[in-house]
Amino acid sequence: MLLSRYLDSEGPWLEAGEAVSAWHVLTAANQLRERPGDIVARLEQLGHSLADDVRLPEFVSSRDLLLLRGPNDDDHEPELTVVGETVPMGHVLWCATELECPPAVVREMLALLGHLLPSGASVPERVLSDDLLMLSAELDWRAPWLPVDEPVPLGHILRVAARLGRPPVEVAAQLVGFGHRLPEGVVLPAEVHPDDLWVLSKRLDGQPPWLEPGRPAGIWHVLAAAQEVGEPPEETAERLAELGHPLPPGMVAAHGAEYFDLVEIDTGPSPDRPLTLADVLRMAGSRHSPADTARRLQDLGFTLAGDVVYE
């Protein structure tokens, strides 16, 4: 069991000579009802050492297990299982609430167990409900928390701003203070437009997952989004460009989604290759002529393959 990465007596297994985390040792000690030091000694016999900068307690406590795992239920994976994993601020504040202690105390306890906050993160003196909400990926005051190794999607910032009635720039500044980073070159709007969350959502439902920061919006996403919010495609494309998601070079939102047999978002062909006759027929479906569909696809910026004549 000790050599199982997830302590379930099954693979995947620890790599030869791999250092182990505080979570690995304390969880094993809790399951086997042994002292952490005894677990470390056995792991050393098996070729594994405790990670540097980890200071284990003499006995396992529910407090330390909570600090490393987070919510103990079937909906959440353990939070800090990887050696040296950076701690999300949301986890710190959640632990402070559960343990009824200041966030700074949680930070120090986690540091002893080998886990630090992002460089420059500022720990608040006390936990506020709004802080937990903005740090939660689902805006439900709990894990999963915003990951510290990825930029915060603009959709999340605007969703928080709309929920709390605060300017996007204020929300973004607070998230940066908590150790998160913004997408490179992001331009924050002065206010949240009614349709912003819908067009930034990959599923067009105003919720995560969001369009990936810094990446163009696909032409089919733009057309489907315009249809969803009931505005001309060119206006949707312009707004997405303002929000950091322009169309790929050469693409133009010249026609609406109603002119194509588009079953789901992003099911249309890619603009990275010339379109075949099969592509055109699929997009025409039973409602449109292949000739009209081919012309409209060219208007969007697609090229056609071969010498097919569409009539």
C-alpha positions in Angstrom: 0.0 0.0 0.0 2.8 2.4 0.8 4.2 2.3 -2.7 0.8 3.0 -4.3 0.6 6.7 -5.4 -2.9 7.1 -4.2 -2.5 4.7 -1.2 -5.1 2.3 -2.6 -2.8 -0.7 -3.1 -3.1 -0.3 -6.8 -1.1 1.4 -9.6 0.1 3.9 -10.5 3.1 3.3 -8.3 5.7 5.6 -7.0 8.7 6.0 -9.3 12.0 4.5 -8.1 13.7 6.9 -5.6 10.8 9.4 -5.7 10.4 11.7 -2.7 7.0 11.5 -0.9 4.8 14.3 0.3 3.4 15.0 3.7 0.0 13.9 2.4 1.4 10.5 1.5 3.0 9.9 4.8 0.2 11.3 7.1 -2.6 9.6 5.1 -0.7 6.2 5.2 -0.1 6.7 8.9 -3.7 7.4 9.6 -4.9 4.4 7.6 -2.4 2.0 9.2 -2.6 3.6 12.6 1.1 4.1 12.9 3.3 7.1 13.7 4.4 9.3 10.8 8.0 8.6 11.7 7.5 4.9 11.4 6.0 5.3 7.9 9.0 7.5 6.8 11.4 4.8 8.1 9.6 2.0 6.2 9.5 4.2 3.0 13.3 4.8 3.4 13.9 1.1 3.5 11.9 0.9 0.2 14.1 3.6 -1.4 11.9 6.7 -0.8 12.7 9.7 1.3 10.5 12.5 2.7 10.5 15.6 0.6 12.7 18.4 1.6 11.3 21.3 3.8 8.6 19.0 5.3 8.3 18.9 9.1 6.0 16.1 10.1 4.2 16.0 13.5 4.9 13.2 15.9 1.3 12.0 15.6 -1.4 12.2 13.0 -4.1 14.8 13.7 -7.4 15.5 11.9 -6.3 19.1 11.6 -3.2 18.1 9.5 -5.3 15.7 7.3 -7.8 18.5 6.7 -5.1 20.9 5.8 -3.7 18.5 3.1 -6.9 16.9 1.8 -9.5 19.6 2.0 -13.2 18.5 1.9 -13.4 14.8 2.7 -16.1 13.6 0.4 -16.5 11.8 -2.9 -16.9 15.0 -4.9 -13.4 16.3 -4.3 -9.9 14.9 -4.9 -7.3 15.5 -2.1 -6.0 19.0 -2.5 -2.2 18.8 -1.8 -0.9 15.4 -2.7 2.1 16.4 -4.9 5.5 17.3 -3.3 5.9 21.1 -3.1 2.5 21.8 -4.6 1.6 25.5 -4.4 -1.4 26.3 -2.2 -4.4 28.1 -3.7 -5.6 31.0 -1.6 -9.1 29.5 -1.7 -7.8 26.4 0.1 -6.1 28.6 2.8 -9.3 30.5 3.5 -11.5 27.4 3.5 -9.2 25.7 6.0 -9.2 28.8 8.2 -13.0 28.7 8.2 -13.1 25.0 9.1 -10.4 25.3 11.8 -11.7 28.6 13.1 -8.3 30.3 13.0 -6.7 33.2 11.2 -5.6 32.5 7.6 -2.0 33.4 8.5 -2.0 30.5 11.0 -3.1 28.2 8.2 -0.4 29.5 6.0 2.3 28.7 8.6 0.9 25.2 9.3 0.9 24.4 5.5 4.5 25.7 5.2 5.7 23.3 7.8 4.1 20.5 5.7 6.0 21.6 2.6 3.4 23.7 0.8 3.7 27.5 0.2 1.4 30.2 -1.2 2.3 31.7 -4.6 5.1 34.3 -4.5 3.7 37.7 -3.5 0.3 36.4 -2.3 -1.1 38.5 0.5 -3.0 36.6 3.2 -6.1 38.5 4.5 -6.5 39.0 8.2 -9.8 37.2 8.2 -12.1 35.2 5.9 -14.8 37.1 4.0 -17.6 35.3 2.2 -17.0 37.3 -1.0 -13.3 36.2 -1.0 -14.2 32.5 -0.9 -16.8 33.0 -3.6 -14.4 34.7 -6.0 -11.7 32.1 -5.4 -14.0 29.2 -6.1 -14.1 28.1 -9.8 -17.8 27.4 -9.5 -18.6 30.4 -7.3 -20.0 28.1 -4.6 -17.5 29.0 -1.8 -15.7 25.7 -2.0 -13.3 23.6 -4.1 -12.3 23.3 -6.8 -10.4 26.5 -6.4 -8.9 28.7 -9.1 -5.6 27.0 -10.1 -2.5 29.0 -9.3 -0.5 27.8 -12.3 -3.0 29.2 -14.9 -4.2 32.7 -15.7 -7.7 33.5 -14.4 -10.1 33.4 -17.4 -11.8 36.7 -18.1 -15.1 34.9 -17.9 -14.5 34.1 -14.3 -13.6 37.7 -13.5 -16.7 39.1 -15.2 -18.9 36.5 -13.5 -17.6 37.4 -10.1 -18.0 41.1 -10.9 -21.6 40.6 -12.0 -22.4 38.4 -9.0 -20.9 40.9 -6.4 -21.9 44.1 -8.2 -18.3 45.3 -8.4 -16.1 46.6 -11.3 -14.1 44.0 -13.1 -10.9 45.9 -12.5 -11.5 45.7 -8.7 -12.1 42.0 -8.8 -9.0 41.4 -10.9 -6.8 43.4 -8.6 -8.0 41.4 -5.6 -7.4 38.1 -7.4 -3.8 39.3 -8.2 -3.3 40.1 -4.6 -4.4 36.6 -3.7 -1.5 35.2 -5.9 -3.3 34.7 -9.1 -2.3 36.1 -12.5 -4.3 37.6 -15.3 -4.1 36.6 -19.0 -1.3 38.4 -20.8 -2.5 41.6 -22.4 -6.0 41.3 -21.1 -8.2 44.4 -21.4 -10.8 44.6 -18.6 -14.1 46.2 -19.6 -15.4 49.0 -17.4 -18.6 47.0 -16.8 -20.1 43.6 -17.6 -22.4 43.7 -20.6 -25.5 41.4 -20.3 -24.3 39.0 -22.9 -20.6 38.9 -22.0 -20.8 35.7 -19.9 -22.7 33.9 -22.5 -20.4 34.6 -25.4 -17.3 33.8 -23.2 -18.6 30.4 -22.1 -17.6 27.4 -24.2 -21.1 25.9 -23.7 -22.8 29.3 -24.2 -24.5 29.0 -20.8 -22.8 31.8 -18.9 -20.8 29.3 -16.8 -17.4 27.6 -17.0 -15.6 26.2 -18.8 -14.5 29.5 -20.4 -12.7 30.4 -23.6 -9.0 29.9 -23.0 -7.2 33.1 -22.2 -5.2 34.6 -25.1 -6.7 32.3 -27.7 -8.9 33.3 -30.7 -12.5 32.6 -30.7 -13.5 29.9 -33.3 -15.7 31.1 -36.1 -18.4 28.5 -35.2 -18.3 29.6 -31.6 -18.9 33.2 -32.7 -21.8 32.2 -35.0 -23.5 30.0 -32.3 -23.0 32.7 -29.7 -24.6 35.4 -31.9 -27.5 33.1 -32.4 -27.8 32.4 -28.7 -27.9 36.0 -27.6 -29.8 37.2 -30.6 -27.4 39.7 -32.2 -25.7 40.0 -35.6 -22.6 37.8 -35.9 -20.3 40.8 -36.6 -21.3 42.5 -33.3 -20.6 39.3 -31.4 -17.2 39.0 -33.1 -16.4 42.6 -32.3 -17.3 42.2 -28.6 -15.3 39.0 -28.3 -12.3 40.8 -29.9 -12.7 43.5 -27.3 -12.6 40.8 -24.6 -9.4 39.3 -25.9 -10.8 36.7 -28.3 -10.6 37.9 -31.9 -11.4 35.7 -34.8 -8.5 33.8 -36.4 -6.7 35.8 -39.2 -8.7 35.7 -42.4 -12.0 34.7 -40.8 -15.1 37.0 -41.0 -18.4 36.6 -39.3 -20.2 37.3 -42.6 -23.2 35.0 -42.1 -25.3 33.6 -39.2 -25.4 30.1 -37.9 -28.9 29.6 -39.4 -27.3 29.3 -42.8 -25.4 26.2 -41.9 -26.4 22.7 -40.6 -24.5 23.3 -37.3 -25.7 20.7 -34.8 -23.5 21.7 -31.8 -21.0 24.4 -30.9 -17.7 24.0 -32.7 -18.8 21.0 -34.8 -18.1 22.9 -38.0 -15.0 22.2 -40.1 -11.6 23.8 -39.2 -10.3 26.7 -41.2 -6.8 25.2 -41.1 -7.5 23.1 -44.2 -9.4 23.5 -47.5 -12.9 22.2 -47.3 -13.8 19.0 -49.2 -17.1 18.3 -50.9 -18.0 16.1 -48.0 -17.5 19.1 -45.6 -19.8 21.3 -47.8 -22.5 18.7 -48.1 -22.5 18.1 -44.3 -22.8 21.9 -43.6 -25.5 22.3 -46.2 -27.6 19.5 -44.7 -31.1 19.1 -46.1 -32.1 22.8 -45.7 -29.5 24.6 -47.9 -28.1 24.1 -51.4 -24.5 23.0 -51.6 -23.8 26.0 -53.9 -25.1 28.6 -51.5 -23.3 26.8 -48.6 -20.0 26.8 -50.4 -20.3 30.5 -51.2 -21.2 31.4 -47.6 -18.3 29.3 -46.3 -15.9 31.2 -48.6 -17.4 34.5 -47.3 -16.5 33.3 -43.8 -12.9 32.9 -44.9 -12.7 29.2 -45.8 -11.1 27.8 -48.9 -12.5 25.0 -51.0 -10.4 22.0 -52.1 -10.3 20.5 -55.6 -12.0 21.6 -58.8 -15.6 20.9 -57.6 -18.2 23.1 -59.3 -21.1 23.8 -57.0 -24.4 24.5 -58.8 
